[in-house]
Amino acid sequence: MRNVAPEKIGEWTGKFIDVRNFDEFTSERLDKARCVPLDRVMTEASKWDTSEQILLICKSGMRSSKAGEQLEQAGFTQVYTVPGGLDACKNAGLNIIVERKTIPVYRQVMIGAGIVLLIGLGLSFINPWFILIDWFAAAMLFIAGVTGFCPMMKILSKMPWNAQAVCPPNTTNAKG
């Protein structure tokens, strides 16, 4: 795996992949980068040519190095990373696209679930049957953890304040 200095990113002509999660990518990114989160890199890479140049970036360089190692083990021969990641790009004065910051949806779920649990607990002092709210919330959190499907997250992701908290169109296209 080879390194590309932040100052040379503007000259890059191959694939430029940002391996951070969608929320991180949406909040700040480089213009030519495409979002392919670390946990999806190998799935997406199965569609790529193993001989093409791939530049990987993340916030500090740790995740992009990990992704680079995975790609090299899969037979990719021209894998590059930006040492220091997006932080190094900021320090080098590159133009970073910055969007409105929102609380990540998974944290909104934690806040919402906590509020529901506290309300249920508070109301149970008025009537003990309100403790069922806590049982329901706990059961839903358990089901979400086991199945990976969280109805509260689905609802919160559609709220107006989260309109920008999804991967912009064509960001997983990773053509270049």
C-alpha positions as semicolon CSV with decimal commas, in nm:
position;residue;x (nm);y (nm);z (nm)
1;M;0,000;0,000;0,000
2;R;0,135;0,339;-0,099
3;N;0,067;0,688;0,030
4;V;-0,066;0,994;-0,148
5;A;0,000;1,333;0,009
6;P;-0,312;1,545;0,065
7;E;-0,174;1,808;-0,175
8;K;-0,177;1,550;-0,459
9;I;-0,544;1,449;-0,422
10;G;-0,653;1,709;-0,679
11;E;-0,447;1,525;-0,944
12;W;-0,598;1,184;-0,862
13;T;-0,769;1,010;-1,158
14;G;-0,855;0,667;-1,015
15;K;-1,128;0,560;-0,772
16;F;-1,143;0,779;-0,463
17;I;-1,317;0,600;-0,177
18;D;-1,407;0,744;0,164
19;V;-1,448;0,451;0,405
20;R;-1,619;0,644;0,686
21;N;-1,985;0,583;0,766
22;F;-2,258;0,777;0,583
23;D;-2,322;1,022;0,868
24;E;-1,954;1,117;0,886
25;F;-1,927;1,141;0,508
26;T;-2,235;1,360;0,479
27;S;-2,118;1,603;0,746
28;E;-1,777;1,667;0,583
29;R;-1,607;1,526;0,275
30;L;-1,380;1,590;-0,019
31;D;-1,550;1,668;-0,348
32;K;-1,431;1,374;-0,558
33;A;-1,469;1,109;-0,287
34;R;-1,739;0,841;-0,295
35;C;-1,875;0,690;0,026
36;V;-1,823;0,318;0,072
37;P;-1,823;0,247;0,449
38;L;-1,550;0,016;0,575
39;D;-1,795;-0,266;0,645
40;R;-1,910;-0,255;0,279
41;V;-1,575;-0,212;0,106
42;M;-1,521;-0,578;0,023
43;T;-1,877;-0,618;-0,107
44;E;-1,835;-0,317;-0,337
45;A;-1,481;-0,419;-0,429
46;S;-1,613;-0,740;-0,586
47;K;-1,744;-0,511;-0,865
48;W;-1,409;-0,335;-0,920
49;D;-1,113;-0,420;-1,140
50;T;-0,825;-0,543;-0,921
51;S;-0,568;-0,356;-1,132
52;E;-0,725;-0,008;-1,115
53;Q;-0,591;0,262;-0,886
54;I;-0,787;0,304;-0,563
55;L;-0,729;0,588;-0,318
56;L;-0,876;0,537;0,028
57;I;-0,943;0,801;0,292
58;C;-1,108;0,823;0,633
59;K;-1,088;1,072;0,920
60;S;-0,740;0,991;1,052
61;G;-0,602;0,717;0,826
62;M;-0,676;0,415;1,048
63;R;-0,986;0,281;0,872
64;S;-0,847;0,352;0,526
65;S;-0,531;0,154;0,614
66;K;-0,748;-0,135;0,731
67;A;-0,953;-0,119;0,409
68;G;-0,631;-0,105;0,208
69;E;-0,499;-0,419;0,375
70;Q;-0,826;-0,598;0,300
71;L;-0,813;-0,492;-0,065
72;E;-0,450;-0,599;-0,103
73;Q;-0,533;-0,939;0,050
74;A;-0,812;-0,966;-0,208
75;G;-0,562;-0,913;-0,490
76;F;-0,584;-0,538;-0,557
77;T;-0,244;-0,418;-0,674
78;Q;-0,272;-0,038;-0,678
79;V;-0,407;0,063;-0,339
80;Y;-0,322;0,405;-0,196
81;T;-0,413;0,584;0,124
82;V;-0,391;0,941;0,252
83;P;-0,179;0,935;0,570
84;G;-0,361;1,132;0,836
85;G;-0,687;1,112;0,640
86;L;-0,931;1,401;0,624
87;D;-0,761;1,565;0,922
88;A;-0,438;1,591;0,718
89;C;-0,637;1,732;0,425
90;K;-0,779;2,003;0,650
91;N;-0,431;2,086;0,777
92;A;-0,309;2,104;0,415
93;G;-0,580;2,359;0,339
94;L;-0,783;2,146;0,098
95;N;-1,142;2,245;0,025
96;I;-1,363;2,033;0,251
97;I;-1,738;2,023;0,186
98;V;-1,905;2,077;0,522
99;E;-2,277;2,013;0,570
100;R;-2,505;2,092;0,859
101;K;-2,420;1,867;1,153
102;T;-2,692;1,646;1,294
103;I;-2,687;1,398;1,576
104;P;-2,640;1,053;1,419
105;V;-2,967;0,860;1,397
106;Y;-2,843;0,577;1,622
107;R;-2,781;0,835;1,898
108;Q;-3,127;0,984;1,839
109;V;-3,267;0,634;1,895
110;M;-3,078;0,607;2,225
111;I;-3,208;0,948;2,334
112;G;-3,565;0,860;2,230
113;A;-3,556;0,521;2,400
114;G;-3,416;0,681;2,716
115;I;-3,694;0,939;2,718
116;V;-3,962;0,670;2,670
117;L;-3,812;0,465;2,954
118;L;-3,798;0,766;3,188
119;I;-4,156;0,865;3,106
120;G;-4,275;0,511;3,170
121;L;-4,086;0,498;3,497
122;G;-4,221;0,837;3,606
123;L;-4,580;0,749;3,516
124;S;-4,552;0,417;3,702
125;F;-4,553;0,616;4,027
126;I;-4,901;0,737;3,931
127;N;-5,025;0,399;3,813
128;P;-4,816;0,081;3,829
129;W;-4,951;-0,032;3,490
130;F;-4,741;0,237;3,317
131;I;-4,436;0,020;3,385
132;L;-4,555;-0,173;3,077
133;I;-4,422;0,118;2,868
134;D;-4,073;0,032;2,994
135;W;-4,124;-0,337;2,924
136;F;-4,238;-0,256;2,571
137;A;-3,942;-0,022;2,508
138;A;-3,697;-0,278;2,646
139;A;-3,849;-0,553;2,431
140;M;-3,828;-0,335;2,118
141;L;-3,462;-0,251;2,190
142;F;-3,387;-0,620;2,236
143;I;-3,563;-0,710;1,909
144;A;-3,377;-0,430;1,726
145;G;-3,046;-0,560;1,861
146;V;-3,118;-0,919;1,761
147;T;-3,271;-0,857;1,418
148;G;-3,093;-0,539;1,312
149;F;-3,428;-0,376;1,233
150;C;-3,526;-0,079;1,448
151;P;-3,865;0,082;1,380
152;M;-3,769;0,392;1,580
153;M;-3,457;0,438;1,365
154;K;-3,666;0,399;1,050
155;I;-3,905;0,670;1,170
156;L;-3,632;0,906;1,291
157;S;-3,435;0,873;0,967
158;K;-3,737;1,017;0,781
159;M;-3,765;1,322;1,006
160;P;-3,690;1,660;0,843
161;W;-3,381;1,726;1,058
162;N;-3,227;1,406;0,919
163;A;-3,289;1,486;0,553
164;Q;-2,913;1,529;0,494
165;A;-2,808;1,236;0,713
166;V;-2,813;0,979;0,435
167;C;-2,554;0,902;0,173
168;P;-2,601;1,145;-0,118
169;P;-2,702;0,991;-0,453
170;N;-2,432;0,799;-0,640
171;T;-2,188;0,805;-0,349
172;T;-2,160;0,428;-0,350
173;N;-2,121;0,423;-0,727
174;A;-1,744;0,462;-0,678
175;K;-1,666;0,507;-1,046
176;G;-1,400;0,768;-0,990
